[in-house]
């Protein structure tokens, strides 16, 4: 059978269940696809091909002997390179962890293995998940399959690019301020940031511990839901983990109330993005949803609060990388201070250093009350505004990225312009809410646009239902023939 790599995960699963193909055939097709295209896409930091083929052989043996198999048996999955994989290099796209091979698996990786999924490799990203374009990787910059001169978004750049290029059907990303949803929007795939606590963070290399959340990236809603179901649920190894139970989803929005916040459709959002998102809202209305206006007045301040909170947490989390216990050790070792200085200045990239300095500043004596404390107060206000808005509607619809994918290097010298691109996404992380990116069209350059659906805590069911209803109405999402 030709082009097995291009099938969705659910299609692969169906063929495997019918014994029409083997897991080895699917895995070989995916590996060949990656080998033929990744020189142009540059989605992976580390391949896991040898182990993937062994895992696929094991799945085929289980199927042949009639053994019970997992929900994702034989399906290739890519994993963002900030999730620990036992025996497989895990770098967080940083020189600091360039040779780090974890002695344990992240919980999400264990759940993939338990489900008999095939881990195909580790995808590139912005270093320590700090960035919105993928350009901050210490190793390579992933390309957008729709136009390889443009970024795929970030920080889950490689995960978005590999799914959009039909190298694998599904991938795991992590989202601290939009890092699943924004690259999903820019590459025309589905990406969901689940409710904080619904997916274990154990084994995820931390950026902002109160904001980080692992989630699925896929070409179809069904695939995203399958991956989410596999990795979600309580984990005793994660103190912030919740007793979450996956509830499935439907395909009708009839009777739903969808809120439209005017604050998300302001001057910073390009005309074509507004046009396509409004068109998606009209389509949802045709499908039976009711649209109501809601207000989220603190949105304008959310970006400031996010960068203060996330940088403060990054400063704390990255303090462990001192060049002594593990990771990169600096070239100057005359004394302890010299070792610390050289290890951190040589091991961390410019963006990571910038955020560490900002975080250390806002946590320092004399500035803690002026910045960090106020940002935390604003966080509570934003969460309450969402809570109030979601009392009058079932979900909120907004744009996701203010523009379509920009050229590689276009914003590299202007970090503030890069930060401004997160205005539609960071609020969810601050409030701990779930959100999903749904493809809804293209601009004049044939670059993808996505809309965002935001839901109540632990109500991923509603978001997946909205996404599925829209997907059905447009006859499925366009796939780039790369």
N, C-alpha and C positions, 0 to 999 in steps of 0.2 A: 504494500500500500504506500502511495507516494505522500510526501509531506506530512508525515505523522507529527512532526514538530509544530505544525501550524494549527493542530486541533486544540480545542479547549480542554481543560482538565476533566470536565464532565463527559466530554466526548471520548477522551482517552479511557476514562473509567468504564464507560459503557462498552467499549470494544474489548477491554480486558475482561469484564464480567461475562461477555459472550464468547470469550476465548478466540476472538478473531485476530488479535495481535498479541504479542508477548511484551512484557515490560522491557526486556532487552532490546527488542526492535524499536520501541518508543525512545528509550534512552540513547541508543546509537544514533537515531535520527536527530535528536536534540543536540547531542555532542557534535555531530557533523555540521549541523546548522551553526552552532557557536563557532566552530573552527573556521567555517567559511565566511562568517560575517563579523566576528568580534574585532578583527583588525580595524574595521571601520567604526564600530559602535563603542568599543573599549569599555564594556559594561562590567568586566570581571577583574578583580585583583588576584584571586586564587581559583583555579579549577579543581574539581574533585572527581574527575572522570573515572579514574581507576576504581575508586571506592563506590562510585555511582553504579558502574556496571556490575560489581559484585553484589550490591544491594538489589539490583534489578534481577539478577540470576536467582537470588534468594526468594524474591517475590514470585517468580515463575515456578520455582520448586514448591512453594506453599500452595499456589493455585493448582498445580498438577496433582498434588497429594490430597487436595481437598481440605487443607488446613484453613482455619479462619484467618482472614486478612483484614488489615486496617482500612479505614475509610478513604485514605489517599494512596492505597497500594499501587505501586508502579508509576506514580505521577511525579515527573521531575519538578523540583522546586529550587529556586535561587534564594539565598539568604544574605541580607545586608551584612557587611563586614564589621558591624559593631555588636554582633551576637556571637557568643563564644561557641566554638565547635571543637570538641575534643580531638586532638591530633591534627587539626587543620588550622593553618595560620589564620589569625584574627587580628587585623591591624587598625581598625577604625580609620583606615586611609591616612595613617599618621606615621611619620618616621619614628616617632616615639615608641610605637608598637610594631615596628617593621618586621621583627623576627619572633613575635610572640605567638606561641602555640599553646592554647589553653589545655589544662589537664581535666577539664569538665565541659559538659554541654550546657548551654542556656536551656531553661525549661521549654521554651518554644521549639528548640531543636530536638529535645528529647521527645516532645509530643509528635513532631514530624516523623521521627524514627519509629516511635511506637505505632504510628498510623501506616507504616510501611512506605512512606513517601521516599523519593529518591533525591537526595541533596546533591545538586549538580555543581555548585560553586558558591563563592562569596563575592558579592557585588561591590563595586566601588561607590564612593560617597564623598560628601564634604567631610573633611577631617573632624573627627569626634562629633559628627552630625551638625557642625556649625557652618551653615551656608544655605543659599537658596538657588544654587545654580549647578553644583557639582564641580565647580572650578577650584575648590580648595583642597582637593585630594593631593596627597604627597606623591601619588603614583601616576595617575592618568586622569584625563577629563572624559567622562562618558559623553557620547553624542546623542542628539535627538534623531531617531530614525526618520522622522518626517522631513528633516533638513539637517544634515550632519555638520553644518557650519554653526548650528545653534545649540544652546544648552537644553538638557532634558528636565531642568529644574533640580531642586535639591531639598534636603540633603540626600534623600534616597534616589540619587540620580541613576546609579547602575541598575537598581531593581526596576525602576520605571522603564529605562531604555531596553533592558533585556526582554521584558514582557511586551513592550510596544513593537520590538523588532521580531516578534514570534520566535525568539530563541528558547524560551520556556513559557508554559501557560500561566504560571503564578509565581509570585515572589513575596517575601516578607520585607517590609520596610519599617522604619521607626519614625515617629512624629512627635516633635517637641514644640513646634510652632507652625506646622503645616507641611512637614517634610515627607509625608505620604501623599497628601491631597494635592499640593501644588505641582509636584512633578507628574502626578497622574493626569492633572488637567492639561499640562503642557505637552504630554505625549499621547493623549487621547485614550487613556485606559481608566478603569475603575480603581479607586483607592479609598480605603476606609480607615479613619482614625477612630478606634473604638473608645468607649468610656474609660476613663482612667481607673485602673484596677481590674478591668475585665480580662486582661491578658497579662500574664506574669512578666515582670521585668528582671527576674533572676537570670543572670548571665548576660544582660544587656549592658554594654559599657556606657556608664552614665554620662549624660550631658546635664540635663536639669531634672533631678529626681522627682520633683513634684509635677512635672509636665510631660516627661517621656512616656510614650505608649507605642507598643508594637502593633502592627496591623497588616492586612492583606492588600496586595496589588494584583490585578488580573485584567483580562480583556473582556470578561463577562461578569455580570452580577452573580450568577450561580457559582462561578469559580471563586469569586471573592468570598462569598458566603461559606463555601466548602472549606476554604483555608482558615477563615475566622473560626468556624465551628471546631476545627481540629486543634487550634492553639489556645482557644479561650478557656476560662474556668479557673477556679481557685488553686492556689499553689502555696503550700505551707512555707516554702523557702522565701516568699516575698511578703513582707509585713504589710504592704499596701494592697495586696491581692484581695479581691472580693469573692464571695460565693456566688459567682455569676453562672446563670444557666441559659444556654443558647435556646431561643424560642422559635426559630424558623422565620418565615416571612411569606407574604402573599404577592399578588400582582395587580391589585386594584387600589386606586386612590379615591374611589368614589366615597364621598362623605367626609373626606379628610379636610381639615383646615390648614392652609399653608400661609405662614406669615412672611411678609415682605418688608424688611427694614430699610427705610430710605437712606439711613446712614451708610449703607453698603453700596449705594449706587451714586456716589458723589463724583466730584471732578477728577479724582485720581484714577477712575476706572475708564478704560478706553471705550469709545463709542461702539465698536464691533462686539466687545465682550458684553456690554449692556444689552445690545440688540439680541444676541444669541441667548442670553439668560432669560430675558423677557419673553422670547419666543418659546423657550422651554416651559416657562410658567404658563403661557397660554395653552400649550399642549397638555399640561397637567390639568388645567381648567376644563379642557375638552373631555378629558378622561373622568371628570366628575369631582375634582377637587374644588374647594372654595378658597378664594384668596382674601386675606385680611391684612391690613397694614399694622405693623408692630414697630415699637421704638426701642432702640438700644443706644441711648444718648452718650454713654461713656466710650463708645467705639473709638472716637478720635484719640483717646488717651491710652488705648489698650497696647499700642505698639511700644510706648515708653515703659509701661508697667512690665510688659513681657521681657524687654531687653534688660531691665534692671534685675528682675527675678531670675531669669535664665542665666544671666552672666554671673550673678552672685552664687548660684548653685554650681555653675561650671567651675568657678574659682575654687570652691570647696572640693568638688569631686576630683578635679585634676591636680589637687595638691599632692596626691599619692605618687605622682610620677616624678620621682626625685633623682633618678639615675642610679639608685642603690639596689632596691629589691628586685626589680625587673624592668624591662623596657630599655630604651636607648640610654647609654651612659656617655656623658660628655667627654670632649677631648682634653679638657683642662681639669686636673685632679690634684692640684697642689694642697688644697685643704677642702673641708666639707662645703664651705660656702662657694668655692670656685667650682666644685663638682656640680652642685645644684644649679648654679648660674649657667654653666656651659651645657648641661644636660637639657635644661628647659628652653634655653634660647636656640639651641641647635635642633632639638627634637620636636618642638612645636612650630607650626606654620604661623604666618602673620595674622590670620583671622582668629586663630585660637589664642594667640598671645594678646590680641586686642580685647577679646572678651574676658580673659583672665584678669587683665588690668582693670577693665571696667568693673568687673565683679568684686575685685579686691577693694577698689575705691569705694563702692557703695556700701560695703560691709565694714569699712574702717571707722574708727572712733571719730565722731564729729559729723559723719555723713550718713551713718546708719539711719538715724531718725529722719533726716532730710530727704533721703531717697528710698531706701529699702522698705522702711516702715510704711511710707506713703504708698508705695507700689503694692504692698500686701493689702492695705486698706482698699485700694482701688480694685484689686482682685476680687474682694468680697462684693464690692458694688457691681462689678461686671457680672459676676455669678448670679446676683439677685435680679439684675435686669433680664438676664436670659430666663431665669426661673419665672419671673412675672410674664414675660412674653409667651413662654411655652405653656402658660395656663390658659391662654386664649387661642392657641393653635397647636396642631400636632407636630409640626416641624417648621423650620424657617428656611427659606430659599434665598441664596445670595450668589453673587459672583465668587470666583475662587482666586484666580490670579488677575491682577489689574490689566495685564497685557498678555499676548501670546508669547511664545518662546523668543528670547532675544539672542543676538549673535554672541558667540563665545568671545570673551574679552571686552564686550561692549560696556559693561558696568564694573569691571574689575578695579578701576581706580576710584570708584565712588561707593564706598560701603553704605552710606546713608541711603542712596538710591536703591541699593540691593535690599536693605532692611525694609524700605517702604513697600516693597513687593509683598510683604507678609501681612499687610493690613487686614486682609479678609480672613486670615487663617488663625492668627495667634489667640484670638478671643476664646476659641473652643478649648485650647489647652489650659488657659487661665481658669476657665470655668469647669474643666474636667468633663466636658460634654463630648458625645460622639458626633462625627461628621463624615460625609461621604462625597467624593468627587465623581460626577457623572458626565461623560462626554456629551456635548450638545451642539456641535457644529465646528465650522472652520472659518478662518479669516480669508482675505483675498490671496494670501500666500499659501493657502492650504495647510495652515498650522492649526492644531486642535485647540478647542475652547471647552471648558467644563463648568458646570454649575455645582454649587455646594448645597447639600441638604444637612441641616443641623437638627439634632433631636434631643429629647430629654435623656437624662442619665439612664444607662442600661436599656435604652429603647432602640437598639440597632435594628430590631424587627421593622419598625416604621421606616427607617432610612433605606433598608434593603428593599422594602415593598415599593417605595417611591421610585428607587432606581430601576427596579425590575419592570414596573409599569411603564416607565419612560422608555426603557430599552425595547420592550415589546412594541411600543407605539411607533418607534422609528425603524423597526425591523432589524435591530441589532446595531452594534457600534462598528464604524468603519475601521478596517485594519490596514495598516501600511504594508504594501507589497515591497518589502525591502530586499 
